[in-house]
Amino acid sequence: MDIGMIFVLIILFAFVLPIVIYETWSTHKKDMAKLSASLNDSEKENLKNELMAVKS
């Protein structure tokens, strides 16, 4: 592998990969916020209870 290819790979891993990971994470957080806003309090309580039942 020549030095040019190594440089390109370093650029990809150092700059592009973190941007993609951040974009995916922020999209997930936005989707979860929309879901949380669309649920009423009783639905939220039911989901919490189901989660606790699955964990135990």
Wavefront OBJ file of the C-alpha trace (Angstrom):
o trace
v 0.000 0.000 0.000
v 1.488 3.318 -1.002
v 1.522 6.503 1.070
v -1.297 8.111 -0.947
v -3.720 5.299 -0.147
v -2.812 5.447 3.537
v -3.435 9.205 3.544
v -6.881 8.749 1.956
v -7.822 6.110 4.527
v -6.686 8.337 7.387
v -8.812 11.199 6.045
v -11.822 8.908 5.734
v -11.534 7.537 9.245
v -10.583 10.829 10.874
v -13.204 13.094 9.288
v -15.904 11.262 7.354
v -16.668 8.443 9.778
v -17.303 10.697 12.826
v -19.622 12.886 10.738
v -21.641 9.866 9.620
v -21.835 8.530 13.182
v -22.942 11.926 14.532
v -25.607 12.296 11.823
v -26.997 8.844 12.597
v -27.045 9.549 16.331
v -28.731 12.947 15.975
v -31.376 11.537 13.625
v -32.115 8.805 16.142
v -32.440 11.348 18.956
v -34.836 13.472 16.871
v -36.961 10.426 16.037
v -37.118 9.417 19.694
v -38.134 12.948 20.705
v -40.954 12.908 18.131
v -42.139 9.531 19.403
v -42.036 10.677 23.006
v -43.997 13.825 22.164
v -46.669 11.847 20.344
v -47.369 9.513 23.285
v -49.679 10.502 26.102
v -48.814 9.867 29.761
v -50.648 6.547 30.080
v -48.953 5.163 26.955
v -45.565 6.223 28.341
v -46.336 4.509 31.652
v -47.387 1.321 29.834
v -44.155 1.303 27.827
v -42.087 1.797 30.988
v -43.896 -1.099 32.662
v -43.343 -3.358 29.658
v -39.662 -2.476 29.617
v -39.294 -3.241 33.311
v -41.033 -6.589 32.795
v -38.654 -7.472 29.976
v -35.598 -6.483 32.038
v -36.534 -8.661 34.992
l 1 2 3 4 5 6 7 8 9 10 11 12 13 14 15 16 17 18 19 20 21 22 23 24 25 26 27 28 29 30 31 32 33 34 35 36 37 38 39 40 41 42 43 44 45 46 47 48 49 50 51 52 53 54 55 56
